[in-house]
Amino acid sequence: RRSWAEPYKIKAVEPLHMTTREQRERAIADAGYNTFLLHSRDVYIDLLTDSGTNAMSDRQWAAIMLGDEAYAGSENFYHLEKTVREVYGFKYLVPTHQGRGAENILSSTLIRPGHHVPGNMYFTTTRYHQEANGATFHDVVVDEAHDTSSDFEFKGNVDLAKLERLIDEVRADQIPYVCVAATVNMAGGQPISMDNMRAVRELTARHGIPIYLDATRAVENALFIQERDEHYAGTPIAEILKEFCSYADGATMSGKKDPLVNIGGWLSTNDPDVYEEARNLVVVYEGLHTYGGMAGRDMEAMAVGIRESVRDDHMKSRIGQVRYLGMLLEEWGIPFVKPIGGHGIFLDARAFYPHLDQEQFPAQTLAAELYLDSGIRAMERGIVSAGRDPVTGEHRRPKLELTRLTIPRRVYTQAHMDVVAEAVKECFDQRESVKGLRMVYEPKYLRFFQARFEPL
Ligand code: F0G
């Protein structure tokens, strides 16, 4: 097999900061052992997230100069609207400052207290807005998604039996929509198949329930469909994406991922009534319905980024880099979620630290250890991220206790991936001496962002 390479060359560079072990010890203690609270100047390779960390192309930077900064009716809005219509296929567009802005508007438009919202696994901000509007969230993802040892190829699939059981139990009129994420972030960036999406569409159509996609990484999902479903082997990603979206009634989008920009988002829908209500709400929370919290130049850069994001060569290189890192870790027997997902490697912190209880925060601990070793910044996706049950007030104890190495798009090189893999190996070799953390400050909402810890 021949090597792959990035389908671009580098035109501008940004220096990285290296630190000493002593500096890192001080920095992580000051940050309460929470990588979200580190200053980025103290970070060497930043794998906290793939959100808003993308490198823009020269075409996108050129587009920035075409910003039409009118309060109302910016030219860039119409360009973005046309692009979303053509690439994703949705009719109406409501721009927002980022994904959670769209989630807020969708949830307050469709959810009433007592409603039930099924989803293929939760995402932190998405579930927050559903619950804040009075709904109960129900995880209807296939069981394989919660099993780090399963190598099922479409771990993002909806379990149709679970969904049907829920519809029978709570009745269709209490389900304002089914939330389908592609790919599923919390399961490790795992895809949902076209067949499954079509089947969810058929089932919900019988009951008159709409589907709203979390389309944040839907282009990445399309690559997996191209690779794993022989029916789509020769189909361009752009076409796969469009068919996939045709089974949904609309979508929320964080422009900070697939669309290759640093800020922005949108809500789209084919339903004129939802559009009407969302367009009313957006002016309250985000800004006028032709900018929604984005500058004109940001909308222009996103319109260009969306076109770049659906190119097969881009997506192959993007996911190819994640796989390269995964293959190195695999060779060294490091435990992580398989198959390798779209936007990062999810280390299995339970398998790193079998001697720690989940309430000693193994994934949070691993993120801190990795930073201490080499200045690499990862993110907890385990019990801290899962938060507390709104009814019982107890920790939700997710099966998955993961530390995420998230790869920003077009930012780091293969040599950086080598360095990351070596650092993870070092932490793995030292795993037995690690003692865990205790939480000393816990915020009320989305606690993982600002919680503070101390070593045990
Ligand atoms: N949906 C998914 C699947 C996401 O991954 C995110 C953000 C959002 C919605 C919310 O979008 O950040 O633009 O408000 N995920 C980031 C992450 C924060 O690091 O995984 P946002």
Boltz pocket constraint, residues with backbone or C-beta under 6 A from the ligand:
constraints:
  - pocket:
      binder: B
      contacts: [[A, 48], [A, 49], [A, 50], [A, 51], [A, 98], [A, 99], [A, 100], [A, 101], [A, 123], [A, 125], [A, 126], [A, 181], [A, 183], [A, 185], [A, 214], [A, 216], [A, 253], [A, 254], [A, 255], [A, 256], [A, 264], [A, 265]]
      max_distance: 6.0
